[in-house]
Amino acid sequence: MDRFFPSTRRCSACGRINDKMALNIRAWNCRCGAAHDRDMNAALNVLAAGQADKGNDGGARVIPPAMVVPRGEAVTHPDAARSTRSVEGISVH
């Protein structure tokens, strides 16, 4: 979804995009007759946009399944525990 998607200004009933409004306006009426709470209207618009987005894989597992790591791959490298900074904050390398 576009970062500047007009979720609070778009009527969730008819789709009309209104002019910019000040943030202190919390409720507004559309020309189609729909009355909107600004936050609820935005939530409905974001939900509809997310459901319409064909790029997201609805219902797909996001976390990969647990895997068995081959022996020897799951060890910590001996240098991994050593700090790369000295006390003064200067790199030791």
PDB file of N, CA, C and O in Angstrom:
ATOM      1  N   MET A   1       0.846  -1.168   0.000  1.00  0.00           N
ATOM      2  CA  MET A   1       0.000   0.000   0.000  1.00  0.00           C
ATOM      3  C   MET A   1       0.895   1.236   0.000  1.00  0.00           C
ATOM      4  O   MET A   1       1.954   1.272   0.626  1.00  0.00           O
ATOM      5  N   ASP A   2       0.434   2.221  -0.712  1.00  0.00           N
ATOM      6  CA  ASP A   2       1.172   3.477  -0.810  1.00  0.00           C
ATOM      7  C   ASP A   2       1.255   4.150   0.555  1.00  0.00           C
ATOM      8  O   ASP A   2       0.272   4.192   1.294  1.00  0.00           O
ATOM      9  N   ARG A   3       2.404   4.662   0.877  1.00  0.00           N
ATOM     10  CA  ARG A   3       2.624   5.339   2.153  1.00  0.00           C
ATOM     11  C   ARG A   3       1.672   6.518   2.346  1.00  0.00           C
ATOM     12  O   ARG A   3       1.302   6.841   3.475  1.00  0.00           O
ATOM     13  N   PHE A   4       1.279   7.153   1.259  1.00  0.00           N
ATOM     14  CA  PHE A   4       0.403   8.317   1.332  1.00  0.00           C
ATOM     15  C   PHE A   4      -1.039   7.970   0.959  1.00  0.00           C
ATOM     16  O   PHE A   4      -1.790   8.841   0.520  1.00  0.00           O
ATOM     17  N   PHE A   5      -1.428   6.717   1.129  1.00  0.00           N
ATOM     18  CA  PHE A   5      -2.798   6.269   0.886  1.00  0.00           C
ATOM     19  C   PHE A   5      -3.751   7.112   1.732  1.00  0.00           C
ATOM     20  O   PHE A   5      -3.576   7.190   2.948  1.00  0.00           O
ATOM     21  N   PRO A   6      -4.755   7.744   1.119  1.00  0.00           N
ATOM     22  CA  PRO A   6      -5.633   8.666   1.855  1.00  0.00           C
ATOM     23  C   PRO A   6      -6.700   7.936   2.675  1.00  0.00           C
ATOM     24  O   PRO A   6      -7.892   8.143   2.450  1.00  0.00           O
ATOM     25  N   SER A   7      -6.300   7.107   3.598  1.00  0.00           N
ATOM     26  CA  SER A   7      -7.247   6.261   4.324  1.00  0.00           C
ATOM     27  C   SER A   7      -8.243   7.053   5.167  1.00  0.00           C
ATOM     28  O   SER A   7      -9.377   6.608   5.341  1.00  0.00           O
ATOM     29  N   THR A   8      -7.855   8.203   5.690  1.00  0.00           N
ATOM     30  CA  THR A   8      -8.785   8.964   6.527  1.00  0.00           C
ATOM     31  C   THR A   8      -9.687   9.863   5.693  1.00  0.00           C
ATOM     32  O   THR A   8     -10.760  10.254   6.152  1.00  0.00           O
ATOM     33  N   ARG A   9      -9.270  10.197   4.476  1.00  0.00           N
ATOM     34  CA  ARG A   9     -10.048  11.112   3.630  1.00  0.00           C
ATOM     35  C   ARG A   9     -10.935  10.394   2.626  1.00  0.00           C
ATOM     36  O   ARG A   9     -11.841  11.006   2.060  1.00  0.00           O
ATOM     37  N   ARG A  10     -10.694   9.110   2.394  1.00  0.00           N
ATOM     38  CA  ARG A  10     -11.486   8.353   1.421  1.00  0.00           C
ATOM     39  C   ARG A  10     -12.742   7.815   2.094  1.00  0.00           C
ATOM     40  O   ARG A  10     -12.673   7.208   3.163  1.00  0.00           O
ATOM     41  N   CYS A  11     -13.880   8.040   1.466  1.00  0.00           N
ATOM     42  CA  CYS A  11     -15.148   7.533   2.002  1.00  0.00           C
ATOM     43  C   CYS A  11     -15.157   6.015   1.843  1.00  0.00           C
ATOM     44  O   CYS A  11     -15.005   5.504   0.733  1.00  0.00           O
ATOM     45  N   SER A  12     -15.333   5.300   2.944  1.00  0.00           N
ATOM     46  CA  SER A  12     -15.349   3.841   2.878  1.00  0.00           C
ATOM     47  C   SER A  12     -16.637   3.319   2.261  1.00  0.00           C
ATOM     48  O   SER A  12     -16.737   2.132   1.953  1.00  0.00           O
ATOM     49  N   ALA A  13     -17.623   4.189   2.076  1.00  0.00           N
ATOM     50  CA  ALA A  13     -18.889   3.782   1.468  1.00  0.00           C
ATOM     51  C   ALA A  13     -18.861   3.936  -0.052  1.00  0.00           C
ATOM     52  O   ALA A  13     -19.217   3.006  -0.776  1.00  0.00           O
ATOM     53  N   CYS A  14     -18.436   5.121  -0.547  1.00  0.00           N
ATOM     54  CA  CYS A  14     -18.492   5.364  -2.000  1.00  0.00           C
ATOM     55  C   CYS A  14     -17.120   5.463  -2.666  1.00  0.00           C
ATOM     56  O   CYS A  14     -17.031   5.366  -3.890  1.00  0.00           O
ATOM     57  N   GLY A  15     -16.050   5.654  -1.893  1.00  0.00           N
ATOM     58  CA  GLY A  15     -14.698   5.725  -2.449  1.00  0.00           C
ATOM     59  C   GLY A  15     -14.223   7.119  -2.805  1.00  0.00           C
ATOM     60  O   GLY A  15     -13.080   7.293  -3.227  1.00  0.00           O
ATOM     61  N   ARG A  16     -15.082   8.117  -2.642  1.00  0.00           N
ATOM     62  CA  ARG A  16     -14.700   9.500  -2.956  1.00  0.00           C
ATOM     63  C   ARG A  16     -13.571   9.949  -2.033  1.00  0.00           C
ATOM     64  O   ARG A  16     -13.610   9.686  -0.831  1.00  0.00           O
ATOM     65  N   ILE A  17     -12.562  10.626  -2.590  1.00  0.00           N
ATOM     66  CA  ILE A  17     -11.460  11.152  -1.794  1.00  0.00           C
ATOM     67  C   ILE A  17     -11.708  12.637  -1.554  1.00  0.00           C
ATOM     68  O   ILE A  17     -11.790  13.424  -2.497  1.00  0.00           O
ATOM     69  N   ASN A  18     -11.825  13.004  -0.301  1.00  0.00           N
ATOM     70  CA  ASN A  18     -12.082  14.399   0.074  1.00  0.00           C
ATOM     71  C   ASN A  18     -10.794  15.200   0.104  1.00  0.00           C
ATOM     72  O   ASN A  18      -9.695  14.647   0.070  1.00  0.00           O
ATOM     73  N   ASP A  19     -10.953  16.514   0.168  1.00  0.00           N
ATOM     74  CA  ASP A  19      -9.803  17.402   0.308  1.00  0.00           C
ATOM     75  C   ASP A  19      -9.121  17.142   1.638  1.00  0.00           C
ATOM     76  O   ASP A  19      -9.711  16.555   2.545  1.00  0.00           O
ATOM     77  N   LYS A  20      -7.872  17.583   1.750  1.00  0.00           N
ATOM     78  CA  LYS A  20      -7.149  17.428   3.013  1.00  0.00           C
ATOM     79  C   LYS A  20      -7.919  18.121   4.124  1.00  0.00           C
ATOM     80  O   LYS A  20      -8.532  19.168   3.917  1.00  0.00           O
ATOM     81  N   MET A  21      -7.876  17.516   5.309  1.00  0.00           N
ATOM     82  CA  MET A  21      -8.542  18.127   6.456  1.00  0.00           C
ATOM     83  C   MET A  21      -7.592  18.153   7.641  1.00  0.00           C
ATOM     84  O   MET A  21      -6.685  17.328   7.745  1.00  0.00           O
ATOM     85  N   ALA A  22      -7.806  19.094   8.516  1.00  0.00           N
ATOM     86  CA  ALA A  22      -6.962  19.238   9.706  1.00  0.00           C
ATOM     87  C   ALA A  22      -7.101  18.000  10.591  1.00  0.00           C
ATOM     88  O   ALA A  22      -8.144  17.347  10.608  1.00  0.00           O
ATOM     89  N   LEU A  23      -6.038  17.694  11.319  1.00  0.00           N
ATOM     90  CA  LEU A  23      -6.049  16.509  12.180  1.00  0.00           C
ATOM     91  C   LEU A  23      -7.061  16.600  13.326  1.00  0.00           C
ATOM     92  O   LEU A  23      -7.450  15.579  13.893  1.00  0.00           O
ATOM     93  N   ASN A  24      -7.483  17.813  13.664  1.00  0.00           N
ATOM     94  CA  ASN A  24      -8.441  17.935  14.772  1.00  0.00           C
ATOM     95  C   ASN A  24      -9.871  17.602  14.336  1.00  0.00           C
ATOM     96  O   ASN A  24     -10.763  17.522  15.181  1.00  0.00           O
ATOM     97  N   ILE A  25     -10.105  17.408  13.034  1.00  0.00           N
ATOM     98  CA  ILE A  25     -11.422  16.986  12.553  1.00  0.00           C
ATOM     99  C   ILE A  25     -11.514  15.479  12.731  1.00  0.00           C
ATOM    100  O   ILE A  25     -10.844  14.726  12.024  1.00  0.00           O
ATOM    101  N   ARG A  26     -12.333  15.038  13.665  1.00  0.00           N
ATOM    102  CA  ARG A  26     -12.422  13.626  14.013  1.00  0.00           C
ATOM    103  C   ARG A  26     -13.614  12.924  13.370  1.00  0.00           C
ATOM    104  O   ARG A  26     -13.660  11.694  13.342  1.00  0.00           O
ATOM    105  N   ALA A  27     -14.582  13.688  12.852  1.00  0.00           N
ATOM    106  CA  ALA A  27     -15.751  13.105  12.193  1.00  0.00           C
ATOM    107  C   ALA A  27     -16.092  13.976  10.986  1.00  0.00           C
ATOM    108  O   ALA A  27     -15.879  15.188  11.003  1.00  0.00           O
ATOM    109  N   TRP A  28     -16.622  13.348   9.944  1.00  0.00           N
ATOM    110  CA  TRP A  28     -16.994  14.094   8.750  1.00  0.00           C
ATOM    111  C   TRP A  28     -18.091  13.360   7.991  1.00  0.00           C
ATOM    112  O   TRP A  28     -18.277  12.154   8.154  1.00  0.00           O
ATOM    113  N   ASN A  29     -18.808  14.100   7.165  1.00  0.00           N
ATOM    114  CA  ASN A  29     -19.888  13.540   6.353  1.00  0.00           C
ATOM    115  C   ASN A  29     -19.510  13.627   4.883  1.00  0.00           C
ATOM    116  O   ASN A  29     -19.016  14.654   4.418  1.00  0.00           O
ATOM    117  N   CYS A  30     -19.745  12.548   4.162  1.00  0.00           N
ATOM    118  CA  CYS A  30     -19.456  12.503   2.732  1.00  0.00           C
ATOM    119  C   CYS A  30     -20.673  12.999   1.958  1.00  0.00           C
ATOM    120  O   CYS A  30     -21.791  13.005   2.473  1.00  0.00           O
ATOM    121  N   ARG A  31     -20.443  13.413   0.720  1.00  0.00           N
ATOM    122  CA  ARG A  31     -21.536  13.853  -0.148  1.00  0.00           C
ATOM    123  C   ARG A  31     -22.545  12.737  -0.414  1.00  0.00           C
ATOM    124  O   ARG A  31     -23.709  13.003  -0.712  1.00  0.00           O
ATOM    125  N   CYS A  32     -22.086  11.468  -0.303  1.00  0.00           N
ATOM    126  CA  CYS A  32     -22.996  10.346  -0.553  1.00  0.00           C
ATOM    127  C   CYS A  32     -23.968  10.134   0.604  1.00  0.00           C
ATOM    128  O   CYS A  32     -24.901   9.337   0.503  1.00  0.00           O
ATOM    129  N   GLY A  33     -23.741  10.862   1.718  1.00  0.00           N
ATOM    130  CA  GLY A  33     -24.630  10.747   2.869  1.00  0.00           C
ATOM    131  C   GLY A  33     -24.043   9.940   4.019  1.00  0.00           C
ATOM    132  O   GLY A  33     -24.634   9.896   5.098  1.00  0.00           O
ATOM    133  N   ALA A  34     -22.908   9.309   3.817  1.00  0.00           N
ATOM    134  CA  ALA A  34     -22.290   8.507   4.877  1.00  0.00           C
ATOM    135  C   ALA A  34     -21.645   9.409   5.920  1.00  0.00           C
ATOM    136  O   ALA A  34     -20.966  10.379   5.582  1.00  0.00           O
ATOM    137  N   ALA A  35     -21.862   9.082   7.184  1.00  0.00           N
ATOM    138  CA  ALA A  35     -21.227   9.806   8.291  1.00  0.00           C
ATOM    139  C   ALA A  35     -20.055   8.960   8.774  1.00  0.00           C
ATOM    140  O   ALA A  35     -20.196   7.752   8.964  1.00  0.00           O
ATOM    141  N   HIS A  36     -18.903   9.588   8.971  1.00  0.00           N
ATOM    142  CA  HIS A  36     -17.690   8.839   9.310  1.00  0.00           C
ATOM    143  C   HIS A  36     -17.016   9.347  10.575  1.00  0.00           C
ATOM    144  O   HIS A  36     -16.890  10.553  10.789  1.00  0.00           O
ATOM    145  N   ASP A  37     -16.585   8.406  11.409  1.00  0.00           N
ATOM    146  CA  ASP A  37     -15.592   8.662  12.449  1.00  0.00           C
ATOM    147  C   ASP A  37     -14.275   8.500  11.706  1.00  0.00           C
ATOM    148  O   ASP A  37     -14.083   7.501  11.013  1.00  0.00           O
ATOM    149  N   ARG A  38     -13.380   9.442  11.832  1.00  0.00           N
ATOM    150  CA  ARG A  38     -12.153   9.440  11.020  1.00  0.00           C
ATOM    151  C   ARG A  38     -11.325   8.173  11.211  1.00  0.00           C
ATOM    152  O   ARG A  38     -10.841   7.605  10.232  1.00  0.00           O
ATOM    153  N   ASP A  39     -11.153   7.716  12.459  1.00  0.00           N
ATOM    154  CA  ASP A  39     -10.328   6.530  12.716  1.00  0.00           C
ATOM    155  C   ASP A  39     -10.994   5.252  12.211  1.00  0.00           C
ATOM    156  O   ASP A  39     -10.331   4.401  11.617  1.00  0.00           O
ATOM    157  N   MET A  40     -12.297   5.111  12.442  1.00  0.00           N
ATOM    158  CA  MET A  40     -13.010   3.917  11.978  1.00  0.00           C
ATOM    159  C   MET A  40     -13.026   3.861  10.445  1.00  0.00           C
ATOM    160  O   MET A  40     -12.860   2.794   9.853  1.00  0.00           O
ATOM    161  N   ASN A  41     -13.224   5.001   9.823  1.00  0.00           N
ATOM    162  CA  ASN A  41     -13.208   5.063   8.367  1.00  0.00           C
ATOM    163  C   ASN A  41     -11.841   4.646   7.826  1.00  0.00           C
ATOM    164  O   ASN A  41     -11.754   3.887   6.860  1.00  0.00           O
ATOM    165  N   ALA A  42     -10.781   5.145   8.453  1.00  0.00           N
ATOM    166  CA  ALA A  42      -9.423   4.784   8.018  1.00  0.00           C
ATOM    167  C   ALA A  42      -9.201   3.284   8.178  1.00  0.00           C
ATOM    168  O   ALA A  42      -8.612   2.649   7.303  1.00  0.00           O
ATOM    169  N   ALA A  43      -9.666   2.713   9.286  1.00  0.00           N
ATOM    170  CA  ALA A  43      -9.499   1.278   9.527  1.00  0.00           C
ATOM    171  C   ALA A  43     -10.214   0.464   8.447  1.00  0.00           C
ATOM    172  O   ALA A  43      -9.668  -0.522   7.952  1.00  0.00           O
ATOM    173  N   LEU A  44     -11.424   0.868   8.081  1.00  0.00           N
ATOM    174  CA  LEU A  44     -12.157   0.158   7.030  1.00  0.00           C
ATOM    175  C   LEU A  44     -11.437   0.260   5.689  1.00  0.00           C
ATOM    176  O   LEU A  44     -11.394  -0.711   4.934  1.00  0.00           O
ATOM    177  N   ASN A  45     -10.874   1.423   5.390  1.00  0.00           N
ATOM    178  CA  ASN A  45     -10.153   1.609   4.130  1.00  0.00           C
ATOM    179  C   ASN A  45      -8.862   0.810   4.084  1.00  0.00           C
ATOM    180  O   ASN A  45      -8.529   0.244   3.043  1.00  0.00           O
ATOM    181  N   VAL A  46      -8.131   0.751   5.186  1.00  0.00           N
ATOM    182  CA  VAL A  46      -6.884  -0.019   5.226  1.00  0.00           C
ATOM    183  C   VAL A  46      -7.188  -1.511   5.107  1.00  0.00           C
ATOM    184  O   VAL A  46      -6.472  -2.240   4.420  1.00  0.00           O
ATOM    185  N   LEU A  47      -8.246  -1.962   5.775  1.00  0.00           N
ATOM    186  CA  LEU A  47      -8.645  -3.370   5.674  1.00  0.00           C
ATOM    187  C   LEU A  47      -9.000  -3.724   4.232  1.00  0.00           C
ATOM    188  O   LEU A  47      -8.548  -4.745   3.713  1.00  0.00           O
ATOM    189  N   ALA A  48      -9.807  -2.886   3.584  1.00  0.00           N
ATOM    190  CA  ALA A  48     -10.206  -3.138   2.201  1.00  0.00           C
ATOM    191  C   ALA A  48      -8.997  -3.141   1.269  1.00  0.00           C
ATOM    192  O   ALA A  48      -8.911  -3.978   0.370  1.00  0.00           O
ATOM    193  N   ALA A  49      -8.066  -2.216   1.476  1.00  0.00           N
ATOM    194  CA  ALA A  49      -6.865  -2.158   0.640  1.00  0.00           C
ATOM    195  C   ALA A  49      -6.011  -3.404   0.831  1.00  0.00           C
ATOM    196  O   ALA A  49      -5.466  -3.939  -0.135  1.00  0.00           O
ATOM    197  N   GLY A  50      -5.893  -3.864   2.066  1.00  0.00           N
ATOM    198  CA  GLY A  50      -5.112  -5.073   2.340  1.00  0.00           C
ATOM    199  C   GLY A  50      -5.735  -6.311   1.715  1.00  0.00           C
ATOM    200  O   GLY A  50      -5.025  -7.177   1.204  1.00  0.00           O
ATOM    201  N   GLN A  51      -7.059  -6.395   1.755  1.00  0.00           N
ATOM    202  CA  GLN A  51      -7.736  -7.548   1.163  1.00  0.00           C
ATOM    203  C   GLN A  51      -7.680  -7.512  -0.359  1.00  0.00           C
ATOM    204  O   GLN A  51      -7.695  -8.563  -1.000  1.00  0.00           O
ATOM    205  N   ALA A  52      -7.616  -6.327  -0.944  1.00  0.00           N
ATOM    206  CA  ALA A  52      -7.560  -6.192  -2.396  1.00  0.00           C
ATOM    207  C   ALA A  52      -6.150  -6.386  -2.945  1.00  0.00           C
ATOM    208  O   ALA A  52      -5.981  -6.619  -4.142  1.00  0.00           O
ATOM    209  N   ASP A  53      -5.138  -6.294  -2.085  1.00  0.00           N
ATOM    210  CA  ASP A  53      -3.746  -6.412  -2.510  1.00  0.00           C
ATOM    211  C   ASP A  53      -3.445  -7.855  -2.894  1.00  0.00           C
ATOM    212  O   ASP A  53      -3.416  -8.740  -2.039  1.00  0.00           O
ATOM    213  N   LYS A  54      -3.226  -8.083  -4.167  1.00  0.00           N
ATOM    214  CA  LYS A  54      -2.936  -9.442  -4.651  1.00  0.00           C
ATOM    215  C   LYS A  54      -1.492  -9.840  -4.380  1.00  0.00           C
ATOM    216  O   LYS A  54      -1.131 -11.008  -4.527  1.00  0.00           O
ATOM    217  N   GLY A  55      -0.663  -8.876  -3.983  1.00  0.00           N
ATOM    218  CA  GLY A  55       0.744  -9.165  -3.713  1.00  0.00           C
ATOM    219  C   GLY A  55       0.965  -9.843  -2.376  1.00  0.00           C
ATOM    220  O   GLY A  55       2.006 -10.462  -2.158  1.00  0.00           O
ATOM    221  N   ASN A  56      -0.016  -9.733  -1.467  1.00  0.00           N
ATOM    222  CA  ASN A  56       0.184 -10.410  -0.186  1.00  0.00           C
ATOM    223  C   ASN A  56      -0.437 -11.793  -0.282  1.00  0.00           C
ATOM    224  O   ASN A  56      -1.468 -11.976  -0.930  1.00  0.00           O
ATOM    225  N   ASP A  57       0.173 -12.737   0.347  1.00  0.00           N
ATOM    226  CA  ASP A  57      -0.246 -14.131   0.265  1.00  0.00           C
ATOM    227  C   ASP A  57      -1.137 -14.442   1.460  1.00  0.00           C
ATOM    228  O   ASP A  57      -0.654 -14.945   2.475  1.00  0.00           O
ATOM    229  N   GLY A  58      -2.413 -14.155   1.356  1.00  0.00           N
ATOM    230  CA  GLY A  58      -3.344 -14.362   2.461  1.00  0.00           C
ATOM    231  C   GLY A  58      -3.291 -15.778   3.005  1.00  0.00           C
ATOM    232  O   GLY A  58      -3.478 -16.747   2.269  1.00  0.00           O
ATOM    233  N   GLY A  59      -3.037 -15.885   4.281  1.00  0.00           N
ATOM    234  CA  GLY A  59      -3.042 -17.181   4.938  1.00  0.00           C
ATOM    235  C   GLY A  59      -1.728 -17.938   4.894  1.00  0.00           C
ATOM    236  O   GLY A  59      -1.641 -19.031   5.453  1.00  0.00           O
ATOM    237  N   ALA A  60      -0.713 -17.404   4.256  1.00  0.00           N
ATOM    238  CA  ALA A  60       0.559 -18.119   4.179  1.00  0.00           C
ATOM    239  C   ALA A  60       1.282 -18.066   5.516  1.00  0.00           C
ATOM    240  O   ALA A  60       1.162 -17.092   6.258  1.00  0.00           O
ATOM    241  N   ARG A  61       2.028 -19.113   5.815  1.00  0.00           N
ATOM    242  CA  ARG A  61       2.844 -19.110   7.027  1.00  0.00           C
ATOM    243  C   ARG A  61       3.990 -18.137   6.843  1.00  0.00           C
ATOM    244  O   ARG A  61       4.710 -18.192   5.845  1.00  0.00           O
ATOM    245  N   VAL A  62       4.155 -17.260   7.793  1.00  0.00           N
ATOM    246  CA  VAL A  62       5.226 -16.273   7.701  1.00  0.00           C
ATOM    247  C   VAL A  62       6.491 -16.815   8.335  1.00  0.00           C
ATOM    248  O   VAL A  62       7.591 -16.566   7.843  1.00  0.00           O
ATOM    249  N   ILE A  63       6.345 -17.549   9.416  1.00  0.00           N
ATOM    250  CA  ILE A  63       7.502 -18.113  10.117  1.00  0.00           C
ATOM    251  C   ILE A  63       7.871 -19.434   9.444  1.00  0.00           C
ATOM    252  O   ILE A  63       7.018 -20.314   9.325  1.00  0.00           O
ATOM    253  N   PRO A  64       9.100 -19.593   9.008  1.00  0.00           N
ATOM    254  CA  PRO A  64       9.485 -20.858   8.371  1.00  0.00           C
ATOM    255  C   PRO A  64       9.434 -22.002   9.380  1.00  0.00           C
ATOM    256  O   PRO A  64       9.624 -21.787  10.577  1.00  0.00           O
ATOM    257  N   PRO A  65       9.180 -23.201   8.903  1.00  0.00           N
ATOM    258  CA  PRO A  65       9.115 -24.338   9.824  1.00  0.00           C
ATOM    259  C   PRO A  65      10.482 -24.608  10.457  1.00  0.00           C
ATOM    260  O   PRO A  65      11.519 -24.242   9.904  1.00  0.00           O
ATOM    261  N   ALA A  66      10.464 -25.249  11.615  1.00  0.00           N
ATOM    262  CA  ALA A  66      11.708 -25.601  12.300  1.00  0.00           C
ATOM    263  C   ALA A  66      12.497 -26.563  11.412  1.00  0.00           C
ATOM    264  O   ALA A  66      11.920 -27.417  10.739  1.00  0.00           O
ATOM    265  N   MET A  67      13.815 -26.414  11.419  1.00  0.00           N
ATOM    266  CA  MET A  67      14.649 -27.266  10.577  1.00  0.00           C
ATOM    267  C   MET A  67      15.716 -27.938  11.430  1.00  0.00           C
ATOM    268  O   MET A  67      16.168 -27.391  12.436  1.00  0.00           O
ATOM    269  N   VAL A  68      16.102 -29.115  11.014  1.00  0.00           N
ATOM    270  CA  VAL A  68      17.198 -29.805  11.669  1.00  0.00           C
ATOM    271  C   VAL A  68      18.487 -29.316  11.018  1.00  0.00           C
ATOM    272  O   VAL A  68      18.649 -29.397   9.800  1.00  0.00           O
ATOM    273  N   VAL A  69      19.389 -28.814  11.828  1.00  0.00           N
ATOM    274  CA  VAL A  69      20.643 -28.290  11.310  1.00  0.00           C
ATOM    275  C   VAL A  69      21.670 -29.416  11.284  1.00  0.00           C
ATOM    276  O   VAL A  69      21.821 -30.137  12.270  1.00  0.00           O
ATOM    277  N   PRO A  70      22.384 -29.574  10.157  1.00  0.00           N
ATOM    278  CA  PRO A  70      23.405 -30.622  10.088  1.00  0.00           C
ATOM    279  C   PRO A  70      24.446 -30.454  11.196  1.00  0.00           C
ATOM    280  O   PRO A  70      24.801 -29.332  11.559  1.00  0.00           O
ATOM    281  N   ARG A  71      24.921 -31.555  11.719  1.00  0.00           N
ATOM    282  CA  ARG A  71      25.894 -31.554  12.807  1.00  0.00           C
ATOM    283  C   ARG A  71      27.111 -30.722  12.394  1.00  0.00           C
ATOM    284  O   ARG A  71      27.618 -30.857  11.280  1.00  0.00           O
ATOM    285  N   GLY A  72      27.560 -29.881  13.285  1.00  0.00           N
ATOM    286  CA  GLY A  72      28.724 -29.057  13.021  1.00  0.00           C
ATOM    287  C   GLY A  72      28.362 -27.664  12.508  1.00  0.00           C
ATOM    288  O   GLY A  72      29.195 -26.759  12.559  1.00  0.00           O
ATOM    289  N   GLU A  73      27.142 -27.474  12.018  1.00  0.00           N
ATOM    290  CA  GLU A  73      26.748 -26.160  11.522  1.00  0.00           C
ATOM    291  C   GLU A  73      26.196 -25.275  12.622  1.00  0.00           C
ATOM    292  O   GLU A  73      26.201 -24.051  12.491  1.00  0.00           O
ATOM    293  N   ALA A  74      25.728 -25.866  13.687  1.00  0.00           N
ATOM    294  CA  ALA A  74      25.068 -25.093  14.738  1.00  0.00           C
ATOM    295  C   ALA A  74      26.006 -24.733  15.880  1.00  0.00           C
ATOM    296  O   ALA A  74      25.569 -24.589  17.021  1.00  0.00           O
ATOM    297  N   VAL A  75      27.277 -24.589  15.583  1.00  0.00           N
ATOM    298  CA  VAL A  75      28.227 -24.232  16.632  1.00  0.00           C
ATOM    299  C   VAL A  75      28.547 -22.745  16.572  1.00  0.00           C
ATOM    300  O   VAL A  75      28.399 -22.116  15.524  1.00  0.00           O
ATOM    301  N   THR A  76      28.974 -22.198  17.668  1.00  0.00           N
ATOM    302  CA  THR A  76      29.366 -20.801  17.725  1.00  0.00           C
ATOM    303  C   THR A  76      30.843 -20.694  17.373  1.00  0.00           C
ATOM    304  O   THR A  76      31.670 -21.452  17.880  1.00  0.00           O
ATOM    305  N   HIS A  77      31.158 -19.772  16.522  1.00  0.00           N
ATOM    306  CA  HIS A  77      32.545 -19.553  16.144  1.00  0.00           C
ATOM    307  C   HIS A  77      33.299 -19.057  17.372  1.00  0.00           C
ATOM    308  O   HIS A  77      32.762 -18.238  18.118  1.00  0.00           O
ATOM    309  N   PRO A  78      34.521 -19.520  17.610  1.00  0.00           N
ATOM    310  CA  PRO A  78      35.278 -19.139  18.811  1.00  0.00           C
ATOM    311  C   PRO A  78      35.444 -17.624  18.974  1.00  0.00           C
ATOM    312  O   PRO A  78      35.481 -17.129  20.101  1.00  0.00           O
ATOM    313  N   ASP A  79      35.542 -16.888  17.873  1.00  0.00           N
ATOM    314  CA  ASP A  79      35.729 -15.447  17.968  1.00  0.00           C
ATOM    315  C   ASP A  79      34.417 -14.687  18.176  1.00  0.00           C
ATOM    316  O   ASP A  79      34.444 -13.482  18.426  1.00  0.00           O
ATOM    317  N   ALA A  80      33.278 -15.360  18.079  1.00  0.00           N
ATOM    318  CA  ALA A  80      31.988 -14.671  18.160  1.00  0.00           C
ATOM    319  C   ALA A  80      31.738 -14.073  19.542  1.00  0.00           C
ATOM    320  O   ALA A  80      31.075 -13.043  19.658  1.00  0.00           O
ATOM    321  N   ALA A  81      32.256 -14.699  20.577  1.00  0.00           N
ATOM    322  CA  ALA A  81      32.024 -14.208  21.936  1.00  0.00           C
ATOM    323  C   ALA A  81      32.958 -13.054  22.298  1.00  0.00           C
ATOM    324  O   ALA A  81      32.691 -12.321  23.250  1.00  0.00           O
ATOM    325  N   ARG A  82      34.044 -12.886  21.551  1.00  0.00           N
ATOM    326  CA  ARG A  82      35.008 -11.836  21.842  1.00  0.00           C
ATOM    327  C   ARG A  82      34.483 -10.494  21.353  1.00  0.00           C
ATOM    328  O   ARG A  82      33.996 -10.397  20.226  1.00  0.00           O
ATOM    329  N   SER A  83      34.570  -9.488  22.157  1.00  0.00           N
ATOM    330  CA  SER A  83      34.111  -8.162  21.780  1.00  0.00           C
ATOM    331  C   SER A  83      35.006  -7.586  20.696  1.00  0.00           C
ATOM    332  O   SER A  83      36.210  -7.844  20.674  1.00  0.00           O
ATOM    333  N   THR A  84      34.422  -6.811  19.801  1.00  0.00           N
ATOM    334  CA  THR A  84      35.209  -6.182  18.742  1.00  0.00           C
ATOM    335  C   THR A  84      35.561  -4.749  19.107  1.00  0.00           C
ATOM    336  O   THR A  84      36.148  -4.028  18.300  1.00  0.00           O
ATOM    337  N   ARG A  85      35.205  -4.328  20.329  1.00  0.00           N
ATOM    338  CA  ARG A  85      35.516  -2.965  20.765  1.00  0.00           C
ATOM    339  C   ARG A  85      36.350  -3.009  22.039  1.00  0.00           C
ATOM    340  O   ARG A  85      36.156  -3.869  22.898  1.00  0.00           O
ATOM    341  N   SER A  86      37.258  -2.093  22.140  1.00  0.00           N
ATOM    342  CA  SER A  86      38.037  -1.993  23.366  1.00  0.00           C
ATOM    343  C   SER A  86      37.251  -1.136  24.344  1.00  0.00           C
ATOM    344  O   SER A  86      36.159  -0.668  24.021  1.00  0.00           O
ATOM    345  N   VAL A  87      37.782  -0.930  25.511  1.00  0.00           N
ATOM    346  CA  VAL A  87      37.113  -0.138  26.531  1.00  0.00           C
ATOM    347  C   VAL A  87      36.880   1.291  26.066  1.00  0.00           C
ATOM    348  O   VAL A  87      35.863   1.898  26.400  1.00  0.00           O
ATOM    349  N   GLU A  88      37.806   1.820  25.306  1.00  0.00           N
ATOM    350  CA  GLU A  88      37.689   3.196  24.848  1.00  0.00           C
ATOM    351  C   GLU A  88      36.736   3.349  23.661  1.00  0.00           C
ATOM    352  O   GLU A  88      36.487   4.470  23.216  1.00  0.00           O
ATOM    353  N   GLY A  89      36.201   2.246  23.144  1.00  0.00           N
ATOM    354  CA  GLY A  89      35.303   2.302  22.005  1.00  0.00           C
ATOM    355  C   GLY A  89      36.010   2.228  20.663  1.00  0.00           C
ATOM    356  O   GLY A  89      35.390   2.457  19.625  1.00  0.00           O
ATOM    357  N   ILE A  90      37.301   1.913  20.669  1.00  0.00           N
ATOM    358  CA  ILE A  90      38.060   1.800  19.416  1.00  0.00           C
ATOM    359  C   ILE A  90      38.091   0.334  19.023  1.00  0.00           C
ATOM    360  O   ILE A  90      38.314  -0.537  19.864  1.00  0.00           O
ATOM    361  N   SER A  91      37.871   0.067  17.764  1.00  0.00           N
ATOM    362  CA  SER A  91      37.836  -1.303  17.283  1.00  0.00           C
ATOM    363  C   SER A  91      39.165  -2.004  17.506  1.00  0.00           C
ATOM    364  O   SER A  91      40.228  -1.408  17.332  1.00  0.00           O
ATOM    365  N   VAL A  92      39.098  -3.274  17.893  1.00  0.00           N
ATOM    366  CA  VAL A  92      40.312  -4.042  18.177  1.00  0.00           C
ATOM    367  C   VAL A  92      40.933  -4.599  16.907  1.00  0.00           C
ATOM    368  O   VAL A  92      42.102  -4.986  16.927  1.00  0.00           O
ATOM    369  N   HIS A  93      40.217  -4.653  15.836  1.00  0.00           N
ATOM    370  CA  HIS A  93      40.731  -5.266  14.593  1.00  0.00           C
ATOM    371  C   HIS A  93      41.663  -4.380  13.865  1.00  0.00           C
ATOM    372  O   HIS A  93      42.173  -4.755  12.809  1.00  0.00           O
TER     373      HIS A  93
END
